[in-house]
């Protein structure tokens, strides 16, 4: 079955640059292939899958819009949103982990 990619009612894709679309696609693939298979077990056993944190960091999803001098990606707000758009499928505690560096800066 082909993957459902959503409906772009506001034609947001037309506003994105090619690299922003590629980043979003890469994160989407990671969420579907790596993270979603962990969700049910983590939920049922009430644990946080900490082994994915280094992977989130490697993809530049932790504090993406913070400056590189702090070890973050230092990307624009648009690029940070493109990176995190698909992460909305993640559990609430993973979203909190992903955004925590920004709130503590």
C-alpha positions as CSV (number, residue, x, y, z in Angstrom):
1,X,0.0,0.0,0.0
2,X,1.4,3.4,-0.9
3,X,2.3,5.7,2.0
4,X,-0.2,8.5,2.8
5,X,1.7,11.8,2.8
6,X,-1.2,14.0,3.8
7,X,-3.1,16.7,2.0
8,X,-1.4,20.1,1.5
9,X,-4.5,22.2,1.7
10,X,-2.5,25.4,2.0
11,X,0.1,24.5,-0.7
12,X,2.9,24.7,1.9
13,X,5.2,22.5,-0.3
14,X,5.2,25.3,-2.9
15,X,6.9,27.6,-0.3
16,X,9.6,25.1,0.6
17,X,13.0,24.8,-1.0
18,X,14.1,21.4,-2.3
19,X,16.4,20.8,0.6
20,X,13.6,21.5,3.1
21,X,11.4,19.0,1.3
22,X,14.2,16.4,1.4
23,X,14.8,17.0,5.1
24,X,11.1,16.5,5.9
25,X,11.1,13.3,3.8
26,X,14.2,12.0,5.6
27,X,12.6,12.6,9.0
28,X,9.3,11.1,7.8
29,X,11.1,7.9,6.7
30,X,12.9,7.7,10.0
31,X,9.7,8.1,12.0
32,X,7.9,5.4,10.0
33,X,10.8,2.9,9.8
34,X,12.5,3.3,13.1
35,X,10.3,5.1,15.6
36,X,6.7,4.0,15.0
37,X,7.6,0.3,15.5
38,X,8.7,1.2,19.1
39,X,5.6,3.2,20.1
40,X,3.2,0.4,21.0
41,X,5.7,-1.4,23.2
42,X,6.9,1.8,24.9
43,X,3.3,2.8,25.6
44,X,2.3,-0.5,26.9
45,X,5.3,-0.8,29.2
46,X,5.3,2.9,30.1
47,X,8.9,3.7,29.2
48,X,10.7,6.3,27.1
49,X,12.8,4.9,24.2
50,X,16.0,6.7,25.1
51,X,18.0,4.8,22.5
52,X,16.4,7.1,19.8
53,X,17.8,10.3,21.4
54,X,21.2,10.0,19.7
55,X,19.5,9.4,16.4
56,X,17.3,12.5,16.9
57,X,20.5,14.5,17.6
58,X,22.3,13.1,14.6
59,X,19.4,14.3,12.4
60,X,19.7,17.7,13.9
61,X,16.3,17.6,15.5
62,X,17.3,18.6,19.0
63,X,17.3,22.4,19.3
64,X,17.5,22.7,15.5
65,X,17.2,26.4,15.4
66,X,19.7,27.1,18.1
67,X,23.2,28.3,17.0
68,X,25.9,25.9,16.0
69,X,28.2,27.3,18.7
70,X,26.0,25.4,21.2
71,X,26.3,22.2,19.2
72,X,22.9,22.5,17.5
73,X,22.0,22.7,13.8
74,X,21.6,26.5,13.6
75,X,19.0,26.3,10.9
76,X,16.3,28.8,10.0
77,X,12.9,28.6,11.5
78,X,11.5,27.2,8.2
79,X,14.1,24.5,8.1
80,X,13.6,23.6,11.8
81,X,9.8,23.3,11.1
82,X,10.5,21.1,8.0
83,X,12.7,18.9,10.2
84,X,10.1,18.6,13.0
85,X,6.9,18.5,10.9
86,X,6.7,14.7,10.8
87,X,7.8,14.4,14.4
88,X,4.3,15.2,15.4
89,X,3.7,11.5,15.0
90,X,6.1,10.9,17.9
91,X,4.8,10.5,21.4
92,X,4.4,13.5,23.6
93,X,7.5,12.7,25.7
94,X,9.7,12.4,22.6
95,X,8.3,15.8,21.4
96,X,9.2,17.2,24.8
97,X,12.7,15.8,24.6
98,X,13.1,17.2,21.1
99,X,12.1,20.7,22.2
100,X,13.6,20.8,25.7
101,X,17.0,22.3,24.6
102,X,15.2,25.3,23.2
103,X,13.2,25.9,26.3
104,X,16.2,25.8,28.5
105,X,18.3,28.2,26.4
